């Protein structure tokens, strides 16, 4: 029997359809060219070593001396412009903000065929450190209200450049979907006096059946109301509203667990396209008791159709409990 499950953190309702459920193993794409088989260096790639002059001047490199392992540069085709002042214009029904903000690219590795699933935990942690360092810088801009940290892997996830990279976008507003998640979490806190994400990860650990992996500081699990197959959250055990509050040890621990989960997905499903995003509190809400940051991974296994676009609801044809059990068994 189908169920319509509710996520108390995001406020979203998801249709979980067992009658349409597919076994986890069927999601692997036959004949897919795995990332590891691609060339390690591409002469024409602007992100490969030796082509640094083809990108805008870097704003961060790690390590800070010697050969770089991670570079951060302004996006050459930025969606927002850093020098534009924040102005609101209203003409009756027609309203707009000027497009001022930040849009940067995090070049994650010197190797063209790298991906977090194939890197070490230390290498993945270095990427997270770059995200956080740039987030701190952007948060000092008085125009900025929300910062988005994300990675697209593969064409169906929105990648147009094959070299591994992530993006950071600093916005002069809080997007509607983020606002809805905040309102749902705050409503839960007002009703219970507790953080919804804290309650969620503790309940998942207690039950165990949707947990994928754990570390000292983080828990990875497929949410009860996962909106897509293998949709996975990695949540800090310590209550923190903002990703910028994570300390160095926490980022090291997260790097290891993120690498492990993505490797399970890579090996178990055959290197699928995916997105991951760090869901963090808005810049001005870093001390909220009702908000708790987490990292969400969404493999892009089935295209979304008209129902999802029109209703705002998703149909998950894969059971979250089975997805988690499948990933737990993948040896990394």
ChimeraX attribute file (.defattr): number of C-alpha atoms within 10 A of each C-alpha:
attribute: neighborCount
match mode: 1-to-1
recipient: residues
	/A:1	6
	/A:2	12
	/A:3	12
	/A:4	14
	/A:5	15
	/A:6	15
	/A:7	19
	/A:8	18
	/A:9	23
	/A:10	19
	/A:11	17
	/A:12	19
	/A:13	19
	/A:14	21
	/A:15	19
	/A:16	25
	/A:17	17
	/A:18	14
	/A:19	10
	/A:20	13
	/A:21	15
	/A:22	16
	/A:23	13
	/A:24	20
	/A:25	12
	/A:26	9
	/A:27	16
	/A:28	17
	/A:29	13
	/A:30	8
	/A:31	7
	/A:32	10
	/A:33	11
	/A:34	12
	/A:35	22
	/A:36	14
	/A:37	8
	/A:38	13
	/A:39	11
	/A:40	14
	/A:41	15
	/A:42	17
	/A:43	10
	/A:44	9
	/A:45	16
	/A:46	15
	/A:47	27
	/A:48	20
	/A:49	18
	/A:50	11
	/A:51	13
	/A:52	15
	/A:53	11
	/A:54	13
	/A:55	15
	/A:56	12
	/A:57	12
	/A:58	15
	/A:59	12
	/A:60	16
	/A:61	18
	/A:62	17
	/A:63	12
	/A:64	11
	/A:65	7
	/A:66	8
	/A:67	11
	/A:68	16
	/A:69	18
	/A:70	22
	/A:71	24
	/A:72	26
	/A:73	19
	/A:74	20
	/A:75	19
	/A:76	12
	/A:77	9
	/A:78	14
	/A:79	14
	/A:80	19
	/A:81	16
	/A:82	15
	/A:83	10
	/A:84	13
	/A:85	14
	/A:86	15
	/A:87	12
	/A:88	9
	/A:89	10
	/A:90	9
	/A:91	7
	/A:92	6
	/A:93	6
	/A:94	7
	/A:95	9
	/A:96	11
	/A:97	13
	/A:98	14
	/A:99	17
	/A:100	20
	/A:101	26
	/A:102	23
	/A:103	23
	/A:104	24
	/A:105	23
	/A:106	28
	/A:107	24
	/A:108	27
	/A:109	25
	/A:110	20
	/A:111	18
	/A:112	23
	/A:113	19
	/A:114	20
	/A:115	23
	/A:116	24
	/A:117	22
	/A:118	17
	/A:119	16
	/A:120	14
	/A:121	20
	/A:122	16
	/A:123	20
	/A:124	25
	/A:125	24
	/A:126	20
	/A:127	25
	/A:128	22
	/A:129	21
	/A:130	20
	/A:131	24
	/A:132	20
	/A:133	13
	/A:134	20
	/A:135	21
	/A:136	15
	/A:137	9
	/A:138	23
	/A:139	18
	/A:140	10
	/A:141	15
	/A:142	10
	/A:143	18
	/A:144	22
	/A:145	20
	/A:146	23
	/A:147	28
	/A:148	20
	/A:149	23
	/A:150	21
	/A:151	21
	/A:152	22
	/A:153	26
	/A:154	20
	/A:155	13
	/A:156	17
	/A:157	18
	/A:158	13
	/A:159	18
	/A:160	11
	/A:161	14
	/A:162	17
	/A:163	24
	/A:164	24
	/A:165	24
	/A:166	23
	/A:167	20
	/A:168	25
	/A:169	21
	/A:170	26
	/A:171	22
	/A:172	22
	/A:173	16
	/A:174	17
	/A:175	13
	/A:176	9
	/A:177	12
	/A:178	16
	/A:179	15
	/A:180	15
	/A:181	20
	/A:182	22
	/A:183	17
	/A:184	21
	/A:185	24
	/A:186	21
	/A:187	18
	/A:188	19
	/A:189	16
	/A:190	12
	/A:191	8
	/A:192	10
	/A:193	12
	/A:194	16
	/A:195	22
	/A:196	23
	/A:197	23
	/A:198	18
	/A:199	12
	/A:200	18
	/A:201	22
	/A:202	13
	/A:203	11
	/A:204	18
	/A:205	17
	/A:206	10
	/A:207	10
	/A:208	15
	/A:209	18
	/A:210	23
	/A:211	26
	/A:212	27
	/A:213	20
	/A:214	16
	/A:215	13
	/A:216	11
	/A:217	16
	/A:218	20
	/A:219	22
	/A:220	27
	/A:221	31
	/A:222	29
	/A:223	21
	/A:224	18
	/A:225	23
	/A:226	28
	/A:227	25
	/A:228	26
	/A:229	25
	/A:230	29
	/A:231	23
	/A:232	27
	/A:233	27
	/A:234	25
	/A:235	24
	/A:236	25
	/A:237	17
	/A:238	12
	/A:239	17
	/A:240	23
	/A:241	24
	/A:242	22
	/A:243	25
	/A:244	20
	/A:245	15
	/A:246	18
	/A:247	12
	/A:248	12
	/A:249	11
	/A:250	16
	/A:251	22
	/A:252	20
	/A:253	19
	/A:254	27
	/A:255	23
	/A:256	19
	/A:257	24
	/A:258	23
	/A:259	23
	/A:260	25
	/A:261	25
	/A:262	24
	/A:263	23
	/A:264	23
	/A:265	22
	/A:266	22
	/A:267	16
	/A:268	21
	/A:269	21
	/A:270	20
	/A:271	24
	/A:272	25
	/A:273	18
	/A:274	22
	/A:275	21
	/A:276	21
	/A:277	19
	/A:278	21
	/A:279	21
	/A:280	24
	/A:281	29
	/A:282	24
	/A:283	24
	/A:284	12
	/A:285	16
	/A:286	18
	/A:287	14
	/A:288	16
	/A:289	17
	/A:290	26
	/A:291	29
	/A:292	27
	/A:293	22
	/A:294	23
	/A:295	20
	/A:296	19
	/A:297	22
	/A:298	21
	/A:299	24
	/A:300	20
	/A:301	18
	/A:302	12
	/A:303	7
	/A:304	12
	/A:305	10
	/A:306	8
	/A:307	11
	/A:308	12
	/A:309	10
	/A:310	8
	/A:311	8
	/A:312	11
	/A:313	15
	/A:314	21
	/A:315	20
	/A:316	24
	/A:317	20
	/A:318	23
	/A:319	24
	/A:320	27
	/A:321	19
	/A:322	19
	/A:323	23
	/A:324	25
	/A:325	17
	/A:326	19
	/A:327	25
	/A:328	19
	/A:329	11
	/A:330	17
	/A:331	10
	/A:332	15
